Amino acid sequence: MAKTQYSLSDNPALLGKPAGFRITVRDIRLSAGAGFAVALTGDIMTMPGLPKKPAAEVIDCDCCGVISGLF
């Protein structure tokens, strides 16, 4: 569930764990690499996922200090 960090609800004005609230799911996104679906609520932004193989694994530095593998 992607929602505001200040409340169990999707309303940032209802702080903590308010009683008797409803959550409005505005979108559902598939995170296929992670193997799950994310329900988006309220006005929330998500960060992009990372690849299975990080770019740092192909960066190298030779004995002369020349760096290769950077974008």
N, CA, C and O atoms as a GROMACS GRO file, in nm:
protein
  284
    1MET      N    1   0.086  -0.116   0.000
    1MET     CA    2   0.000   0.000   0.000
    1MET      C    3   0.090   0.123   0.000
    1MET      O    4   0.176   0.136   0.088
    2ALA      N    5   0.072   0.211  -0.097
    2ALA     CA    6   0.145   0.338  -0.102
    2ALA      C    7   0.049   0.448  -0.059
    2ALA      O    8  -0.049   0.476  -0.128
    3LYS      N    9   0.076   0.509   0.056
    3LYS     CA   10  -0.013   0.610   0.113
    3LYS      C   11   0.069   0.710   0.192
    3LYS      O   12   0.191   0.696   0.200
    4THR      N   13   0.004   0.810   0.249
    4THR     CA   14   0.075   0.907   0.331
    4THR      C   15   0.137   0.838   0.453
    4THR      O   16   0.079   0.744   0.507
    5GLN      N   17   0.252   0.885   0.496
    5GLN     CA   18   0.320   0.822   0.610
    5GLN      C   19   0.267   0.872   0.744
    5GLN      O   20   0.306   0.820   0.848
    6TYR      N   21   0.179   0.971   0.742
    6TYR     CA   22   0.130   1.029   0.866
    6TYR      C   23   0.003   0.967   0.919
    6TYR      O   24  -0.037   0.996   1.032
    7SER      N   25  -0.062   0.882   0.842
    7SER     CA   26  -0.191   0.830   0.881
    7SER      C   27  -0.215   0.692   0.820
    7SER      O   28  -0.161   0.660   0.714
    8LEU      N   29  -0.297   0.612   0.885
    8LEU     CA   30  -0.338   0.486   0.826
    8LEU      C   31  -0.438   0.508   0.713
    8LEU      O   32  -0.458   0.421   0.629
    9SER      N   33  -0.499   0.628   0.711
    9SER     CA   34  -0.593   0.660   0.605
    9SER      C   35  -0.518   0.719   0.485
    9SER      O   36  -0.396   0.733   0.489
   10ASP      N   37  -0.591   0.752   0.380
   10ASP     CA   38  -0.531   0.820   0.265
   10ASP      C   39  -0.544   0.971   0.276
   10ASP      O   40  -0.509   1.043   0.183
   11ASN      N   41  -0.592   1.018   0.388
   11ASN     CA   42  -0.611   1.160   0.414
   11ASN      C   43  -0.502   1.209   0.509
   11ASN      O   44  -0.503   1.170   0.626
   12PRO      N   45  -0.406   1.293   0.464
   12PRO     CA   46  -0.299   1.337   0.551
   12PRO      C   47  -0.346   1.424   0.668
   12PRO      O   48  -0.271   1.445   0.763
   13ALA      N   49  -0.469   1.474   0.662
   13ALA     CA   50  -0.523   1.554   0.772
   13ALA      C   51  -0.568   1.466   0.889
   13ALA      O   52  -0.580   1.514   1.001
   14LEU      N   53  -0.595   1.339   0.864
   14LEU     CA   54  -0.635   1.245   0.970
   14LEU      C   55  -0.510   1.175   1.021
   14LEU      O   56  -0.474   1.068   0.972
   15LEU      N   57  -0.444   1.234   1.119
   15LEU     CA   58  -0.316   1.182   1.167
   15LEU      C   59  -0.333   1.057   1.252
   15LEU      O   60  -0.437   1.034   1.313
   16GLY      N   61  -0.228   0.976   1.254
   16GLY     CA   62  -0.225   0.856   1.337
   16GLY      C   63  -0.314   0.746   1.284
   16GLY      O   64  -0.310   0.713   1.166
   17LYS      N   65  -0.394   0.689   1.373
   17LYS     CA   66  -0.486   0.582   1.334
   17LYS      C   67  -0.630   0.622   1.365
   17LYS      O   68  -0.685   0.582   1.467
   18PRO      N   69  -0.689   0.702   1.277
   18PRO     CA   70  -0.826   0.749   1.298
   18PRO      C   71  -0.926   0.634   1.289
   18PRO      O   72  -0.898   0.530   1.229
   19ALA      N   73  -1.042   0.655   1.349
   19ALA     CA   74  -1.148   0.554   1.345
   19ALA      C   75  -1.251   0.590   1.240
   19ALA      O   76  -1.276   0.708   1.215
   20GLY      N   77  -1.312   0.489   1.179
   20GLY     CA   78  -1.423   0.510   1.088
   20GLY      C   79  -1.389   0.576   0.956
   20GLY      O   80  -1.474   0.645   0.899
   21PHE      N   81  -1.270   0.557   0.905
   21PHE     CA   82  -1.232   0.619   0.778
   21PHE      C   83  -1.243   0.517   0.664
   21PHE      O   84  -1.247   0.396   0.688
   22ARG      N   85  -1.247   0.567   0.542
   22ARG     CA   86  -1.246   0.483   0.422
   22ARG      C   87  -1.122   0.518   0.342
   22ARG      O   88  -1.081   0.634   0.336
   23ILE      N   89  -1.063   0.420   0.280
   23ILE     CA   90  -0.947   0.442   0.194
   23ILE      C   91  -0.993   0.437   0.049
   23ILE      O   92  -1.062   0.344   0.008
   24THR      N   93  -0.954   0.539  -0.028
   24THR     CA   94  -0.985   0.544  -0.170
   24THR      C   95  -0.861   0.503  -0.247
   24THR      O   96  -0.758   0.571  -0.242
   25VAL      N   97  -0.869   0.394  -0.319
   25VAL     CA   98  -0.759   0.348  -0.403
   25VAL      C   99  -0.776   0.413  -0.540
   25VAL      O  100  -0.876   0.389  -0.608
   26ARG      N  101  -0.678   0.497  -0.580
   26ARG     CA  102  -0.690   0.570  -0.706
   26ARG      C  103  -0.625   0.497  -0.822
   26ARG      O  104  -0.655   0.527  -0.937
   27ASP      N  105  -0.536   0.402  -0.793
   27ASP     CA  106  -0.469   0.328  -0.900
   27ASP      C  107  -0.404   0.205  -0.840
   27ASP      O  108  -0.374   0.201  -0.721
   28ILE      N  109  -0.382   0.106  -0.924
   28ILE     CA  110  -0.306  -0.013  -0.884
   28ILE      C  111  -0.197  -0.034  -0.987
   28ILE      O  112  -0.223  -0.037  -1.107
   29ARG      N  113  -0.074  -0.048  -0.939
   29ARG     CA  114   0.040  -0.069  -1.028
   29ARG      C  115   0.100  -0.206  -1.001
   29ARG      O  116   0.112  -0.250  -0.887
   30LEU      N  117   0.138  -0.271  -1.108
   30LEU     CA  118   0.202  -0.401  -1.099
   30LEU      C  119   0.353  -0.382  -1.088
   30LEU      O  120   0.414  -0.317  -1.172
   31SER      N  121   0.412  -0.439  -0.985
   31SER     CA  122   0.558  -0.442  -0.970
   31SER      C  123   0.600  -0.584  -1.004
   31SER      O  124   0.623  -0.667  -0.915
   32ALA      N  125   0.609  -0.611  -1.133
   32ALA     CA  126   0.630  -0.747  -1.181
   32ALA      C  127   0.762  -0.806  -1.133
   32ALA      O  128   0.768  -0.924  -1.098
   33GLY      N  129   0.868  -0.725  -1.130
   33GLY     CA  130   0.998  -0.775  -1.084
   33GLY      C  131   0.995  -0.817  -0.939
   33GLY      O  132   1.057  -0.917  -0.901
   34ALA      N  133   0.924  -0.741  -0.858
   34ALA     CA  134   0.913  -0.772  -0.716
   34ALA      C  135   0.807  -0.879  -0.690
   34ALA      O  136   0.809  -0.946  -0.586
   35GLY      N  137   0.714  -0.894  -0.784
   35GLY     CA  138   0.611  -0.996  -0.771
   35GLY      C  139   0.490  -0.955  -0.691
   35GLY      O  140   0.426  -1.039  -0.629
   36PHE      N  141   0.456  -0.826  -0.691
   36PHE     CA  142   0.335  -0.785  -0.620
   36PHE      C  143   0.270  -0.664  -0.686
   36PHE      O  144   0.330  -0.598  -0.771
   37ALA      N  145   0.148  -0.635  -0.645
   37ALA     CA  146   0.075  -0.518  -0.692
   37ALA      C  147   0.074  -0.414  -0.581
   37ALA      O  148   0.068  -0.449  -0.463
   38VAL      N  149   0.080  -0.285  -0.618
   38VAL     CA  150   0.080  -0.176  -0.522
   38VAL      C  151  -0.047  -0.094  -0.540
   38VAL      O  152  -0.074  -0.044  -0.649
   39ALA      N  153  -0.123  -0.080  -0.434
   39ALA     CA  154  -0.243   0.004  -0.435
   39ALA      C  155  -0.202   0.146  -0.399
   39ALA      O  156  -0.146   0.169  -0.292
   40LEU      N  157  -0.229   0.243  -0.489
   40LEU     CA  158  -0.194   0.382  -0.465
   40LEU      C  159  -0.314   0.455  -0.410
   40LEU      O  160  -0.424   0.446  -0.465
   41THR      N  161  -0.294   0.529  -0.299
   41THR     CA  162  -0.402   0.601  -0.234
   41THR      C  163  -0.363   0.748  -0.220
   41THR      O  164  -0.244   0.780  -0.208
   42GLY      N  165  -0.459   0.836  -0.221
   42GLY     CA  166  -0.433   0.977  -0.198
   42GLY      C  167  -0.336   1.037  -0.299
   42GLY      O  168  -0.324   0.989  -0.411
   43ASP      N  169  -0.267   1.142  -0.256
   43ASP     CA  170  -0.173   1.214  -0.341
   43ASP      C  171  -0.032   1.167  -0.308
   43ASP      O  172   0.041   1.233  -0.234
   44ILE      N  173   0.006   1.052  -0.362
   44ILE     CA  174   0.134   0.990  -0.330
   44ILE      C  175   0.217   0.976  -0.456
   44ILE      O  176   0.164   0.949  -0.563
   45MET      N  177   0.349   0.994  -0.443
   45MET     CA  178   0.440   0.971  -0.555
   45MET      C  179   0.525   0.849  -0.522
   45MET      O  180   0.563   0.828  -0.407
   46THR      N  181   0.556   0.769  -0.621
   46THR     CA  182   0.639   0.651  -0.600
   46THR      C  183   0.774   0.668  -0.667
   46THR      O  184   0.788   0.747  -0.761
   47MET      N  185   0.871   0.595  -0.620
   47MET     CA  186   1.004   0.597  -0.679
   47MET      C  187   1.016   0.482  -0.777
   47MET      O  188   0.953   0.378  -0.758
   48PRO      N  189   1.097   0.499  -0.881
   48PRO     CA  190   1.114   0.388  -0.975
   48PRO      C  191   1.190   0.272  -0.910
   48PRO      O  192   1.269   0.292  -0.818
   49GLY      N  193   1.164   0.154  -0.960
   49GLY     CA  194   1.235   0.036  -0.909
   49GLY      C  195   1.377   0.028  -0.964
   49GLY      O  196   1.412   0.097  -1.060
   50LEU      N  197   1.455  -0.055  -0.904
   50LEU     CA  198   1.593  -0.074  -0.947
   50LEU      C  199   1.604  -0.199  -1.033
   50LEU      O  200   1.525  -0.292  -1.018
   51PRO      N  201   1.701  -0.202  -1.125
   51PRO     CA  202   1.719  -0.321  -1.208
   51PRO      C  203   1.775  -0.437  -1.128
   51PRO      O  204   1.827  -0.418  -1.017
   52LYS      N  205   1.765  -0.558  -1.182
   52LYS     CA  206   1.818  -0.675  -1.113
   52LYS      C  207   1.970  -0.669  -1.100
   52LYS      O  208   2.026  -0.715  -1.000
   53LYS      N  209   2.036  -0.613  -1.201
   53LYS     CA  210   2.181  -0.601  -1.198
   53LYS      C  211   2.217  -0.452  -1.192
   53LYS      O  212   2.196  -0.381  -1.290
   54PRO      N  213   2.271  -0.403  -1.079
   54PRO     CA  214   2.304  -0.262  -1.068
   54PRO      C  215   2.414  -0.221  -1.165
   54PRO      O  216   2.502  -0.301  -1.198
   55ALA      N  217   2.410  -0.096  -1.212
   55ALA     CA  218   2.510  -0.044  -1.305
   55ALA      C  219   2.650  -0.045  -1.242
   55ALA      O  220   2.750  -0.053  -1.314
   56ALA      N  221   2.658  -0.038  -1.111
   56ALA     CA  222   2.787  -0.036  -1.042
   56ALA      C  223   2.867  -0.165  -1.064
   56ALA      O  224   2.989  -0.165  -1.050
   57GLU      N  225   2.799  -0.273  -1.099
   57GLU     CA  226   2.870  -0.400  -1.120
   57GLU      C  227   2.958  -0.399  -1.245
   57GLU      O  228   3.048  -0.482  -1.256
   58VAL      N  229   2.934  -0.309  -1.339
   58VAL     CA  230   3.013  -0.306  -1.462
   58VAL      C  231   3.113  -0.191  -1.464
   58VAL      O  232   3.183  -0.172  -1.564
   59ILE      N  233   3.121  -0.113  -1.356
   59ILE     CA  234   3.220  -0.005  -1.348
   59ILE      C  235   3.352  -0.065  -1.302
   59ILE      O  236   3.356  -0.148  -1.211
   60ASP      N  237   3.460  -0.022  -1.367
   60ASP     CA  238   3.592  -0.076  -1.336
   60ASP      C  239   3.697   0.035  -1.345
   60ASP      O  240   3.675   0.136  -1.412
   61CYS      N  241   3.807   0.015  -1.279
   61CYS     CA  242   3.918   0.109  -1.282
   61CYS      C  243   4.044   0.027  -1.308
   61CYS      O  244   4.073  -0.068  -1.235
   62ASP      N  245   4.122   0.064  -1.412
   62ASP     CA  246   4.244  -0.012  -1.443
   62ASP      C  247   4.362   0.040  -1.360
   62ASP      O  248   4.346   0.131  -1.279
   63CYS      N  249   4.479  -0.020  -1.380
   63CYS     CA  250   4.598   0.014  -1.299
   63CYS      C  251   4.647   0.157  -1.322
   63CYS      O  252   4.721   0.211  -1.240
   64CYS      N  253   4.606   0.218  -1.432
   64CYS     CA  254   4.645   0.358  -1.462
   64CYS      C  255   4.542   0.459  -1.410
   64CYS      O  256   4.560   0.579  -1.427
   65GLY      N  257   4.435   0.411  -1.347
   65GLY     CA  258   4.332   0.498  -1.294
   65GLY      C  259   4.224   0.536  -1.394
   65GLY      O  260   4.145   0.627  -1.368
   66VAL      N  261   4.220   0.468  -1.509
   66VAL     CA  262   4.117   0.498  -1.608
   66VAL      C  263   3.990   0.421  -1.572
   66VAL      O  264   3.992   0.299  -1.555
   67ILE      N  265   3.881   0.494  -1.561
   67ILE     CA  266   3.754   0.433  -1.522
   67ILE      C  267   3.676   0.397  -1.648
   67ILE      O  268   3.667   0.477  -1.741
   68SER      N  269   3.620   0.276  -1.651
   68SER     CA  270   3.536   0.233  -1.761
   68SER      C  271   3.403   0.182  -1.708
   68SER      O  272   3.392   0.148  -1.590
   69GLY      N  273   3.303   0.179  -1.795
   69GLY     CA  274   3.172   0.128  -1.756
   69GLY      C  275   3.075   0.232  -1.707
   69GLY      O  276   2.963   0.199  -1.668
   70LEU      N  277   3.115   0.360  -1.707
   70LEU     CA  278   3.023   0.466  -1.669
   70LEU      C  279   2.930   0.496  -1.784
   70LEU      O  280   2.962   0.464  -1.899
   71PHE      N  281   2.818   0.557  -1.757
   71PHE     CA  282   2.720   0.589  -1.859
   71PHE      C  283   2.786   0.678  -1.956
   71PHE      O  284   2.723   0.720  -2.054
   0.00000   0.00000   0.00000
